[in-house]
């Protein structure tokens, strides 16, 4: 499975930005997909994940009600709509996919993921 993320960008605090990630390859529509991010000098952290069928999603607490993860009908493109962006959302965002069976096991460690896209930088300025 290959993952190709869209370009991030520079936005102001309070603005919105949408990231997309397209999966290709065998069974790419049957893996859970998520977003992780890594700020300079910090560990990579979980942002959101959506199940392979698009029915279930989880978010880190700090982005709940602001970010929405979604999946298209073909289940190969996953988007992350980010609203009300804050300075602390500045990071390199990574699209990732996992064949881990249970979605509840996919937000604790990046080691739970088997496929990674290239990182895309999101910078939120004041």
MDAnalysis code that builds the backbone (N, CA, C; Angstrom):
import MDAnalysis as mda
import numpy as np

u = mda.Universe.empty(378, n_residues=126, atom_resindex=np.repeat(np.arange(126), 3), trajectory=True)
u.add_TopologyAttr("name", ["N", "CA", "C"] * 126)
u.add_TopologyAttr("resid", np.arange(1, 127))
u.add_TopologyAttr("resname", ["UNK", "UNK", "UNK", "UNK", "UNK", "UNK", "UNK", "UNK", "UNK", "UNK", "UNK", "UNK", "UNK", "UNK", "UNK", "UNK", "UNK", "UNK", "UNK", "UNK", "UNK", "UNK", "UNK", "UNK", "UNK", "UNK", "UNK", "UNK", "UNK", "UNK", "UNK", "UNK", "UNK", "UNK", "UNK", "UNK", "UNK", "UNK", "UNK", "UNK", "UNK", "UNK", "UNK", "UNK", "UNK", "UNK", "UNK", "UNK", "UNK", "UNK", "UNK", "UNK", "UNK", "UNK", "UNK", "UNK", "UNK", "UNK", "UNK", "UNK", "UNK", "UNK", "UNK", "UNK", "UNK", "UNK", "UNK", "UNK", "UNK", "UNK", "UNK", "UNK", "UNK", "UNK", "UNK", "UNK", "UNK", "UNK", "UNK", "UNK", "UNK", "UNK", "UNK", "UNK", "UNK", "UNK", "UNK", "UNK", "UNK", "UNK", "UNK", "UNK", "UNK", "UNK", "UNK", "UNK", "UNK", "UNK", "UNK", "UNK", "UNK", "UNK", "UNK", "UNK", "UNK", "UNK", "UNK", "UNK", "UNK", "UNK", "UNK", "UNK", "UNK", "UNK", "UNK", "UNK", "UNK", "UNK", "UNK", "UNK", "UNK", "UNK", "UNK", "UNK", "UNK", "UNK"])
u.atoms.positions = np.array([
    [0.846, -1.195, 0.000],
    [0.000, 0.000, 0.000],
    [0.878, 1.241, 0.000],
    [0.533, 2.156, -0.857],
    [1.242, 3.439, -0.906],
    [0.259, 4.539, -0.520],
    [0.778, 5.489, 0.218],
    [-0.054, 6.603, 0.674],
    [0.540, 7.913, 0.190],
    [-0.301, 8.739, -0.378],
    [0.140, 10.028, -0.902],
    [-0.706, 11.118, -0.284],
    [-0.078, 11.939, 0.508],
    [-0.803, 13.011, 1.197],
    [-0.739, 14.302, 0.400],
    [-1.750, 15.102, 0.590],
    [-1.779, 16.409, -0.064],
    [-0.838, 17.363, 0.655],
    [-0.620, 18.491, 0.031],
    [0.273, 19.472, 0.624],
    [-0.417, 20.191, 1.776],
    [0.350, 20.495, 2.814],
    [-0.171, 21.267, 3.930],
    [-0.126, 22.745, 3.590],
    [0.171, 23.539, 4.570],
    [0.261, 24.949, 4.270],
    [0.452, 25.816, 5.488],
    [0.504, 27.096, 5.234],
    [0.641, 28.103, 6.288],
    [-0.688, 28.812, 6.442],
    [-1.246, 28.741, 7.628],
    [-2.533, 29.378, 7.896],
    [-2.438, 30.172, 9.184],
    [-3.429, 31.000, 9.404],
    [-3.487, 31.767, 10.636],
    [-4.349, 31.049, 11.664],
    [-4.102, 31.341, 12.895],
    [-4.903, 30.757, 13.966],
    [-6.374, 31.067, 13.720],
    [-7.203, 30.050, 13.878],
    [-8.628, 30.199, 13.642],
    [-9.063, 29.792, 12.249],
    [-8.110, 29.656, 11.358],
    [-8.431, 29.250, 9.983],
    [-8.691, 27.754, 9.892],
    [-9.081, 27.345, 8.698],
    [-9.327, 25.928, 8.426],
    [-8.381, 25.446, 7.337],
    [-8.138, 24.150, 7.356],
    [-7.295, 23.521, 6.347],
    [-7.736, 22.080, 6.205],
    [-7.685, 21.586, 4.991],
    [-8.097, 20.201, 4.740],
    [-6.922, 19.431, 4.154],
    [-6.601, 18.325, 4.779],
    [-5.577, 17.428, 4.266],
    [-6.252, 16.189, 3.687],
    [-5.670, 15.670, 2.623],
    [-6.186, 14.445, 2.030],
    [-5.053, 13.449, 1.861],
    [-5.435, 12.197, 1.832],
    [-4.452, 11.129, 1.661],
    [-5.078, 10.064, 0.775],
    [-4.396, 9.770, -0.317],
    [-4.901, 8.759, -1.239],
    [-4.090, 7.475, -1.098],
    [-4.808, 6.391, -0.922],
    [-4.161, 5.093, -0.786],
    [-4.251, 4.331, -2.107],
    [-3.201, 3.624, -2.428],
    [-3.203, 2.794, -3.633],
    [-2.512, 1.476, -3.325],
    [-2.830, 0.501, -4.136],
    [-2.236, -0.801, -3.918],
    [-3.266, -1.814, -3.462],
    [-2.807, -3.021, -3.364],
    [-3.694, -4.113, -3.011],
    [-4.310, -3.920, -1.628],
    [-5.606, -4.096, -1.567],
    [-6.358, -4.008, -0.311],
    [-6.254, -2.647, 0.370],
    [-5.923, -1.623, -0.394],
    [-5.781, -0.305, 0.215],
    [-7.117, 0.253, 0.704],
    [-8.208, -0.322, 0.243],
    [-9.525, 0.121, 0.708],
    [-10.019, -0.709, 1.881],
    [-9.138, -1.535, 2.432],
    [-9.550, -2.398, 3.531],
    [-8.671, -2.229, 4.766],
    [-8.003, -1.107, 4.859],
    [-7.163, -0.843, 6.022],
    [-7.707, 0.365, 6.770],
    [-7.528, 0.348, 8.065],
    [-7.849, 1.537, 8.858],
    [-6.813, 2.599, 8.508],
    [-7.260, 3.837, 8.467],
    [-6.317, 4.908, 8.125],
    [-6.392, 6.028, 9.136],
    [-5.245, 6.579, 9.420],
    [-5.209, 7.619, 10.436],
    [-4.244, 8.731, 10.095],
    [-4.245, 9.721, 10.942],
    [-3.322, 10.847, 10.846],
    [-2.547, 10.962, 12.152],
    [-1.280, 11.145, 12.010],
    [-0.394, 11.413, 13.138],
    [0.319, 12.725, 12.846],
    [0.873, 13.309, 13.869],
    [1.625, 14.539, 13.653],
    [2.832, 14.593, 14.566],
    [3.798, 15.367, 14.133],
    [5.015, 15.499, 14.916],
    [5.509, 16.931, 14.850],
    [5.542, 17.544, 16.006],
    [6.068, 18.895, 16.115],
    [7.568, 18.823, 16.355],
    [8.300, 19.866, 16.018],
    [9.749, 19.853, 16.224],
    [10.123, 19.557, 17.666],
    [11.000, 18.591, 17.853],
    [11.465, 18.256, 19.184],
    [10.517, 17.415, 20.012],
    [9.420, 16.989, 19.388],
    [8.428, 16.196, 20.121],
    [8.230, 14.850, 19.446],
    [7.616, 13.950, 20.204],
    [7.326, 12.644, 19.649],
    [6.122, 12.717, 18.708],
    [6.051, 11.772, 17.835],
    [4.901, 11.684, 16.942],
    [3.676, 11.326, 17.774],
    [2.584, 12.040, 17.525],
    [1.379, 11.799, 18.303],
    [0.181, 11.520, 17.416],
    [-0.709, 10.739, 17.964],
    [-1.930, 10.360, 17.263],
    [-2.849, 11.565, 17.129],
    [-3.509, 11.671, 15.977],
    [-4.477, 12.743, 15.756],
    [-5.882, 12.166, 15.589],
    [-6.043, 11.267, 14.625],
    [-7.352, 10.692, 14.360],
    [-7.178, 9.422, 13.544],
    [-8.184, 8.558, 13.628],
    [-8.183, 7.325, 12.845],
    [-9.613, 7.023, 12.429],
    [-9.764, 6.415, 11.272],
    [-11.070, 6.010, 10.784],
    [-10.992, 4.565, 10.340],
    [-12.052, 3.827, 10.611],
    [-12.075, 2.416, 10.272],
    [-12.089, 2.203, 8.765],
    [-11.781, 0.999, 8.361],
    [-11.679, 0.692, 6.937],
    [-12.999, 0.966, 6.201],
    [-14.138, 0.790, 6.911],
    [-15.432, 1.016, 6.274],
    [-15.977, 2.426, 6.526],
    [-15.197, 3.243, 7.218],
    [-15.605, 4.625, 7.442],
    [-16.653, 4.825, 8.517],
    [-16.976, 3.798, 9.257],
    [-18.084, 3.887, 10.201],
    [-17.666, 4.329, 11.597],
    [-16.412, 4.143, 11.932],
    [-15.957, 4.451, 13.288],
    [-14.701, 5.311, 13.215],
    [-14.625, 6.266, 14.097],
    [-13.428, 7.113, 14.146],
    [-13.100, 7.474, 15.586],
    [-11.853, 7.752, 15.802],
    [-11.377, 8.194, 17.105],
    [-10.500, 9.426, 16.909],
    [-10.481, 10.282, 17.932],
    [-9.679, 11.509, 17.884],
    [-8.915, 11.681, 19.194],
    [-7.794, 12.380, 19.090],
    [-7.155, 12.782, 20.338],
    [-8.017, 13.888, 20.931],
    [-7.986, 14.005, 22.233],
    [-8.885, 14.935, 22.923],
    [-8.717, 16.376, 22.453],
    [-7.506, 16.794, 22.195],
    [-7.259, 18.195, 21.886],
    [-7.794, 18.631, 20.523],
    [-8.192, 17.687, 19.682],
    [-8.708, 18.061, 18.368],
    [-10.190, 17.727, 18.207],
    [-10.734, 17.041, 19.186],
    [-12.166, 16.726, 19.106],
    [-12.957, 18.011, 18.945],
    [-13.988, 17.971, 18.167],
    [-14.894, 19.088, 17.857],
    [-14.265, 20.090, 16.900],
    [-12.963, 19.960, 16.627],
    [-12.326, 20.858, 15.664],
    [-11.923, 20.130, 14.380],
    [-11.493, 18.887, 14.513],
    [-11.040, 18.102, 13.367],
    [-12.069, 17.030, 13.033],
    [-12.177, 16.720, 11.760],
    [-13.062, 15.649, 11.314],
    [-12.327, 14.794, 10.295],
    [-12.287, 13.503, 10.554],
    [-11.684, 12.569, 9.607],
    [-12.813, 11.892, 8.838],
    [-12.608, 11.724, 7.546],
    [-13.647, 11.111, 6.722],
    [-12.996, 10.262, 5.642],
    [-13.846, 9.461, 5.017],
    [-13.350, 8.538, 4.007],
    [-14.323, 8.545, 2.845],
    [-13.823, 8.521, 1.623],
    [-14.731, 8.559, 0.482],
    [-15.357, 7.193, 0.268],
    [-16.328, 7.131, -0.640],
    [-17.089, 5.898, -0.836],
    [-16.205, 4.754, -1.321],
    [-15.203, 5.067, -2.088],
    [-14.298, 4.017, -2.560],
    [-13.346, 3.571, -1.460],
    [-13.351, 4.330, -0.370],
    [-12.563, 4.043, 0.831],
    [-11.066, 4.149, 0.599],
    [-10.673, 4.869, -0.470],
    [-9.244, 4.974, -0.731],
    [-8.682, 6.358, -0.446],
    [-9.559, 7.310, -0.221],
    [-9.098, 8.657, 0.113],
    [-9.627, 9.043, 1.476],
    [-8.726, 9.424, 2.323],
    [-9.089, 9.850, 3.669],
    [-8.740, 11.322, 3.809],
    [-9.658, 12.068, 4.374],
    [-9.442, 13.497, 4.543],
    [-9.468, 13.871, 6.019],
    [-8.761, 14.907, 6.325],
    [-8.761, 15.465, 7.679],
    [-9.114, 16.941, 7.561],
    [-10.326, 17.266, 7.939],
    [-10.761, 18.654, 7.942],
    [-10.402, 19.265, 9.281],
    [-9.599, 20.297, 9.238],
    [-9.111, 20.917, 10.471],
    [-9.671, 22.331, 10.561],
    [-10.493, 22.563, 11.544],
    [-11.097, 23.877, 11.760],
    [-10.556, 24.511, 13.037],
    [-10.731, 25.788, 13.131],
    [-10.311, 26.526, 14.333],
    [-8.887, 26.162, 14.732],
    [-7.998, 26.219, 13.778],
    [-6.614, 25.797, 14.030],
    [-5.956, 26.676, 15.075],
    [-5.124, 26.036, 15.877],
    [-4.417, 26.707, 16.946],
    [-2.912, 26.620, 16.688],
    [-2.180, 27.474, 17.366],
    [-0.727, 27.474, 17.206],
    [-0.150, 26.096, 17.498],
    [-0.718, 25.439, 18.496],
    [-0.197, 24.132, 18.903],
    [-0.506, 23.005, 17.920],
    [-1.264, 23.315, 16.871],
    [-1.510, 22.322, 15.822],
    [-0.379, 22.301, 14.796],
    [0.541, 23.230, 14.919],
    [1.674, 23.275, 14.000],
    [2.504, 22.005, 14.133],
    [2.682, 21.321, 13.019],
    [3.413, 20.055, 13.028],
    [3.503, 19.531, 11.602],
    [4.308, 18.505, 11.458],
    [4.293, 17.733, 10.221],
    [3.265, 16.630, 10.402],
    [2.322, 16.575, 9.508],
    [1.236, 15.602, 9.587],
    [1.533, 14.426, 8.667],
    [1.268, 13.240, 9.197],
    [1.522, 12.009, 8.458],
    [0.239, 11.203, 8.314],
    [-0.012, 10.784, 7.110],
    [-1.090, 9.850, 6.843],
    [-0.527, 8.447, 7.055],
    [-1.321, 7.571, 7.649],
    [-0.826, 6.232, 7.928],
    [-1.943, 5.210, 7.808],
    [-1.553, 3.986, 7.523],
    [-2.520, 2.911, 7.401],
    [-2.108, 1.719, 8.236],
    [-3.100, 1.001, 8.713],
    [-2.806, -0.149, 9.554],
    [-3.727, -1.305, 9.232],
    [-3.173, -2.491, 9.322],
    [-3.967, -3.699, 9.155],
    [-4.346, -4.288, 10.505],
    [-4.032, -3.567, 11.566],
    [-4.431, -4.012, 12.898],
    [-5.926, -4.258, 12.922],
    [-6.330, -5.354, 13.501],
    [-7.722, -5.763, 13.411],
    [-8.662, -4.791, 14.121],
    [-8.333, -4.458, 15.338],
    [-9.253, -3.654, 16.137],
    [-8.855, -2.184, 16.122],
    [-9.801, -1.337, 15.801],
    [-9.546, 0.097, 15.718],
    [-9.075, 0.649, 17.056],
    [-9.548, 0.067, 18.130],
    [-9.176, 0.545, 19.459],
    [-7.702, 0.307, 19.773],
    [-7.019, -0.405, 18.920],
    [-5.592, -0.669, 19.108],
    [-4.746, 0.174, 18.169],
    [-5.336, 1.221, 17.626],
    [-4.612, 1.971, 16.590],
    [-4.285, 3.402, 16.973],
    [-4.463, 3.763, 18.240],
    [-4.145, 5.145, 18.578],
    [-3.144, 5.285, 19.711],
    [-2.480, 4.206, 20.041],
    [-1.513, 4.261, 21.134],
    [-0.077, 4.445, 20.669],
    [0.250, 3.894, 19.537],
    [1.644, 3.935, 19.112],
    [1.736, 3.942, 17.597],
    [2.653, 4.729, 17.056],
    [2.857, 4.675, 15.600],
    [3.338, 3.305, 15.134],
    [3.834, 2.511, 16.057],
    [4.286, 1.163, 15.682],
    [3.117, 0.260, 15.297],
    [1.903, 0.699, 15.601],
    [0.712, -0.058, 15.213],
    [0.380, 0.123, 13.742],
    [1.103, 1.019, 13.089],
    [0.811, 1.311, 11.684],
    [1.856, 0.692, 10.767],
    [1.395, 0.261, 9.613],
    [2.263, -0.468, 8.711],
    [2.633, 0.314, 7.457],
    [1.861, 1.336, 7.183],
    [2.108, 2.118, 5.966],
    [2.094, 3.602, 6.332],
    [3.005, 4.336, 5.742],
    [3.128, 5.764, 6.038],
    [3.288, 6.555, 4.751],
    [2.605, 7.676, 4.715],
    [2.798, 8.609, 3.624],
    [3.913, 9.576, 3.973],
    [4.237, 10.407, 3.027],
    [5.243, 11.433, 3.307],
    [4.620, 12.488, 4.216],
    [5.362, 13.083, 5.021],
    [4.833, 14.101, 5.915],
    [4.499, 15.370, 5.167],
    [3.535, 16.087, 5.703],
    [3.164, 17.360, 5.119],
    [3.081, 18.401, 6.229],
    [3.735, 19.526, 6.007],
    [3.866, 20.517, 7.063],
    [2.649, 21.429, 7.137],
    [2.129, 21.552, 8.328],
    [1.059, 22.502, 8.609],
    [1.597, 23.501, 9.628],
    [1.593, 24.757, 9.259],
    [2.085, 25.804, 10.141],
    [0.950, 26.765, 10.441],
    [0.693, 26.938, 11.722],
    [-0.353, 27.864, 12.152],
    [0.323, 29.064, 12.797],
    [0.041, 30.238, 12.256],
    [0.674, 31.450, 12.765],
    [-0.345, 32.310, 13.501],
    [0.149, 33.168, 14.347],
    [-0.745, 34.045, 15.122],
    [-1.083, 35.310, 14.355],
])
